[in-house]
Amino acid sequence: MSSTSLRTLDALVQAELVPGDPELVAVVQRFAVGVTEHVAEQLRQEGGAGPLARQYLPTVAELDIQPQERADPIGDAAHAPVPGIVHRYPDRVLLKAVHVCPVYCRFCFRREQVGPDGEMLDRAALDAAVAYIAENPGIREVILSGGDPLVMSPGRLAPLVQSIGALPHVDLLRIHTRVPVVDPAHITPELIAALKGGPTPWLVLHVNHASELVGAEQAIADLVDAGIPMLSQSVLLAGVNDEISALEELFRSLLKLRVKPYYLHQGDQAEGTGHFRVPIAKGQALMRALRGRVSGMALPTYMLDIPGGFGKVPVGPVYAKRDGEHWQVLDPQGKGHQVPG
């Protein structure tokens, strides 16, 4: 993790990234804050207000906790047979090896769990988590998440990847991370080698706005050139990317860097995040507008994680409806057509 991360309210104030507002004290007492120096420089160039500032800098709006919001909005706890493991789907598990992140997003759905006071797996707990995977041969894919697994040093990451790779039934290792865009210098040959020491690795990059990719191009290229396929996941966020131009630029920029847009998430009902959420109907309209403007390669799937732990489902626009013996199908321009079927 970057040694120059700004991880306190005082540090953010001294860096002139946030005002010395006493009300922010209550925010940071509840929700972790932090930006890397790389992100801090981007924020300075942005002028302290814009899509990056909205994602990373605390605001008093986070103190508005709405009745439907939850500390565990996607129900991780209901699917946690042992500490660090979330086993929601039969063929894959989430392994939360660390609770820390290089940055703390203000909309994070695990914001009650991550940060300096969050759960951290010690050696015994990590061994128990790997043992659980070993005892369940139906598990074909392990997803490293957290926290951000790439804050781990190569020396800590490599043995974990190797221990997962020693399980004959595990085919894939998926890594969910923000590190390439928030601390590109952390993507070293040693870290890449650690990722390749086990099952086939796929890296899923969390990025929400095209401006986040500036300065990350080489880190992304190093990963892809090393043979690690990359996907992206983004969250639909009010004031960040809830306009067609922002999404189009983001997805086109990702494809240029050889990153396939994978998921566009509907914002979760995490506490204090109501000011970020976009109505599903607007998200569907945005996805409908994108089709026909960009190629299919640039289109992610618009997903909702059902509150309470019931899993992810696509909630994108519907293009075909049954009409007697035929189907009514909408083309990318919204015009209806009747087709047999």
N, C-alpha and C positions, 0 to 999 in steps of 0.2 A: 504494500500500500504506500502511496506517496507520503514521504516524510514531511511534506509541506502542506498537508491537509489542514484546512481551517475548520476546527471542530467544536468551537464554542461561540456563544453569542458575542462575547468580548472580541474574539478574533475577527468575526465578521464585521463588527462595528469599526474596529481599528483598520480593517482593510477597506473601509468606506463602501461596503457592499450593502449594509442595512443601516437604518437610522438608529440612534440610541433611544428607542422607544421602550419605556418601562413595561408596556403591555406584552412585548415580545418575550419577556422573562418567563411568563406563564406558558407560552408556547414551547420554548426550548426545555422547560422543566418536564414537559410531558412527551414531546416528540424530539428525537435526536436531530441535530443539525450537522452539516459538514459539506464542504466543497474542497476539491483538490485545487492546487495552484493553477493547473491547466484550465479548469472551469472558471476559477476566479478571474483569470486573464480574459477569457471569453466574455464574462459578465461585464468587465470593465469596458471592453470594446462595444458591447451592446448598450452601454450607458446605464446599467442598473435597472432597466425596465424592458421587458420583452419576453419572448418565449422561454429563454433560458432562466432568467430571473424568476419567472413564475414557477418553474419546476423546482428550483433549488433553494430559494431564499424564503425564510419563514415570514408569515404574515399573521396578523391577528384574526383573519378569517378562519384560521384553523381552530379557534376556540369555539366556533359555532358547531356544536355537536347536534346532529339531527336525529329524531327518534328512530328512523330506520337504519341508522348506521351502527356498525358492530366492531368490536375489538378484533374479532376473527371473522372477517366478512365472507371468506370462501370456505370456512369450516375445516381448516387444517387439523384442528384438535380432534375432530371426530374420526379422523382417518390416520391417527398416529399410534401405531402399535408399540413402538419403542421411541425414546427420545431421538429427534433428528430425522425420523422417517415419516413421510406422508405417503400412504398407499391407498390412493383413491381409485385407480384403474388396475385391472388384474395384471396387465403385462408390463407395468412400469411403476417406479417409485421415485419420489423426490427425496433427495438426501441433503438436508440442511446442515452442512458441516461447520459453517461459521455464521455468526449473527451480525457481523460488522460489514459495512459497505464503504467504498471510497467516497461516496456522496450519499446524502439522504434526501430522496425525492419527497416532496411535500404531499404527494398523492398516494404514497406507498400503501399497498393493501396489507403489508406486514409491519406497519409502522409501530405497532404496540410490542413487537417482538424483537426488532433490530435495534442496534445502537449499543452504547457502552454497557448498559444494564441488561441486555438481552441474554437469552440462553446461548451458551457456548459449549460445544461438545468437547469433553476432555478425551484423552486417549482411550479410556475404557468405554466411554459412551460411543465413540467412533467405531471401535472394534465391535461393539454390540450391534450397531447399525449395519455394518458390513455382514455380520453373522446372520442378521435377519434376512438380508438379501440372499445369502448363501442357502438358507433354509427354505427358500421359496423359489423353486425352479421355474415357476411360471413367469417370473420377472425377466423380461428380455432387454429392458432399457432402464438405465439409471440416470436421473436428472440431478446434476449438482446445482444447488441453488442456495438460498439462505435468507439474508446476507448475500454477499457476492463472493463466490468461490475463488475468483481470480485475485482476491486480496491475499490469498495464501502464497507463500514463497514457493519456488520450485522444489525446495527441499522438503516442504510439508505436503505439497500437492502430489508429487511423483509417487510416494509410497501409497497414498490413498487410491490414485488411479490404478496403480499396479495391483493393489489388493482386489479392486473391482474386476480388473482384467483377468485375475486368476480364477474367476467364477465362470465355468464353461457355458452356463445358460445365458449370460449377459452378452448381448450382441453390440449394443450401442451405449455410448456415454454422451449425454447432452449437457452442455454447460450454459447456464443462463447468466449473463454478465453485462455490466455497463463499462467495464474497465477500458476496452479499446477506445471509447469516446471520451472518458473522463480522466484517464491517466495513461495516455498512449505509450509513454516511456516504459511502463510496467510490462509491456508485451515484448519480452526478450527471447532470444533463441533458447535459453534455458527453460523458460516457462512453456514455450511451444513444445519443446521436447518432453516436458512433464505431461502435457496433455495427450501426447501420442504414445504413452507407455502402457496403454490398456486397451479397452474395447474401442471400436471405431468411433472417433469423436466428431460431434457436430456442435458448433457454437451458435447460440442464439443471442444476438446482440439487441439489447434494449436501447432504442433510440426513438425520439418522438418528434424531432424537428431537424431539417436539413442542416441548420447551422451547427448542430452538434458534431457533424461529420468533418468539419473544417479542422485540420490538424491531426485527424485520426486516419488519414488515408494510408499512410505507410504501415501503421500497426495492423490495419485490416488486410492490406496486401500481404504482409508477412505471414499472417495466419492462413490465408487462402493459398498462397504459394507453397506453404508447407503441407498442403493437402487436406486442410481442415475445412469442410464445407461450412458456409455461414448462412444463417437465416436471420430475420429480424422480427422482433415483436415491439409493438408500439401501443400506447394507451391513448384513446381519444380524449383530449383534454380541452376544456373551454379556455379560450385565450391563448392556446399554444398551437394547436393544429386542427381546429374545428372549422377550417375553411378549405374549399376544394384546392386552391392554389398551394396551400401549405402541404397537404397530403400528396398532391401530385409531385411537387418538388422533392419531398422526402423519398417517395418510392422510386422516382427516376434516379435520384442520387445514389440510393442504395444499389440499384441494379448496375450502375456504372462501376461501382466498387466490387461487384460480384457477390453481393449479398441479396438473397431472395426474400422479399417481403412475405412474412409468414402469417402473423396474427396482428389484427388491430383490435385491441381489447376495449370493450365498454368499461368505463370506470367502475371500480368496485365500491361497495358501501362501507368504506373504511371511515373511522371517526374523524371528523374535521375536514373532510374532503369534498363537501357538497358544492363548493365554488368551482370545482373542476369538472363536475359531471355534465355530460351532454345528453339530451334526450335520445333514446334509441331511434325514434323516428327521424331525427336529424342525421344520426349516423347512417341510417339506411339510405337517406337521400344523398349523402355524400358518396357512399359506395356506388349507388346507382349512377351518379354523375361521373364517377371515375371510369366506369366501364364504357368503352368506346373512345375515351380520351387517352388511355394508356393501354399497353399490351397486357395480356393475361398474366405474364410473368411479373408485372408490377403490382398486381392486385393481391393483397393479403385477404384472409378470411376474417370477417367481422364477428367477434366472439363475445359471449356473455358467460361469465362464471356465475352460475346460479347461486345466490346467497344461501348459506347454510351448509355448503359442502356437497352439493348434488352434481357437480361437474360442469364442464364447459359445453356450450352448444353454439352453433352459428346462428346469428340473428340478422343476417344480411337481407337485402331486398329480395322479394319473390318475383320471378319472371314468368312463371307458368302456373296456370290454374285450370282444373278440369272444368269443361263446359259440355255436358252431355257426352256425345261420342267423340268430341274433339278437345283440344287444349287451346286456351287463349294465352298467347305468349307475347311478352313485350320485347321489342328490340332495344338496342342501346339508346335510341332517341325517344323512347317511351311510347312508340306507336304499337298498337295491338295487332296480332296476326293469329288466325285460326289454323291450327295444324292437326293432322290426324294423330291418333295415339291411344 
